[in-house]
């Protein structure tokens, strides 16, 4: 194996993009976090973020930009499960020696279980269920807002604002959560509508911490939404279990907050993740580097 090869794992989601640069030995040389890299935000923006986070890793490792040509990278991006977006990403010019493009869900699954069969449910800005069983992948949900990603942080934010407008209409009772959200928009229903017209999934997801906090305080609307979100996660888990998945890892920024609300049938299949999506991306990058060595 060429000792000059560097490995880069990238996990690009709807809220942030993380990267880890390693020597082939496994020594961590640099880690960085920047903004969102979901392919649905646009190919140019997504890869600009990827190149930015890679450059930051090189800076932390005190390596020049010329070292990009030494890198075998696995870039795991939200949105890469869509064939047209994946194909476009694979055609994107890059400065790396070799790059593997995959989904953040696939990298998370590899990180969680390594070479073993298993599944993951990502609960973050978006949601998706993903499993690898006997070499075959199984995907449930994760089609993106506004049509999918139920139970996610972005979905929760949208549902909270929906209920705020319901309260303004007089269709449901005001609760402390709804009054707080309404006050954030200067008690103007039209301001909510204007904001949602251009808000990103990340923007909607930014409302999630206050929903989680109010649920813990007993706010009835927040509790209702957490139960609804958990039911959607339960449904993803049920489909993966029906496909033959016995081991499920629940990952993502919203996962710790959602887990107490899940059904026992779901929690009975949950296991600790062996590693995160970055670990999975680096595992895939290492495999690609070994393939290069065999060809050479």
C-alpha positions, 0 to 999 in steps of 0.5 A: 500500500502506498504510504502517501495515500490519505483517507477522507471521510465526509458526512454531508447532511441537511444541517452540517457537513463533517469530515475526517482526514486520516493517514492510511494507518488510521491516525487522525490528521484533521477534523472539521465541520461546516454548513449543510451539504445535502445534494437537494440544496444544489450540486454546486453548493453541496460540493463547494461545502465538501471542498471547503471542509476538505481544505479545512482538514488539510489546514489542520493537518498542516498539509498543502492543497497539493495533498488533495491529489493524495486523497482517496475520499468517500463523500456520503451525502444526504440526497445521494439516494436519488439516482439523478442526483447521485449520477450528477455528483459522480460526474462532478470534477474533483481534486482527489485521487479517487472519490466514492459518492454514496448516501449518508444513510449507507455510510451510517449503516456501514459505520454502525455495523461494519461488515455485519448485516444491520440497519439504521434509522437516521433521525436528524434534519431529515429521516430515512431507514436503511439496511444492508442484508445479504449484500442488498440494500433496503431503503424506507422513507427519506424522500425529502420535504415537503413530501416525506421525512416524517418524524425529522427535526424539519418535519417537527418544525413544520408541524409546530408552525402548522399548529401555531396557525391552527391556534391563531384560527381558533381550531386548537387551544394555545399552549406555551409552545405555540405562544412562544413560536407565535411571539417569535414571529411578532404574533403575525400569522402572515409572517409565518407564511412568508418565512415558510415560503423560503425556509430550508429544512435546516431552518425548520429543524432549528425549531426542534430544540424548543419542541423537545424542551416543551415536551419535557415540561408537559406542553400538550402540543409538544407531547403530541408532536413527539408522539407523532414523530416517534410513531413515524420512526416506529413505522420505519423500524417496522418495515426494516424489521419486516425485511429481515433486520434484527439489529437497528441503530438509531442515529442522528441529532434528534435520535437521543430525544426521540428514543424515549418516545419509541414503542417497545417493539422498536427499542427491542431491536435497537443496538449501540452503533459501533461507529458513526457515518464518518467511520463508515465513510472512512471504511469505504474510503479505505476499501477503495484505496485497497482496490487501487493498490490491487490494480496497481 
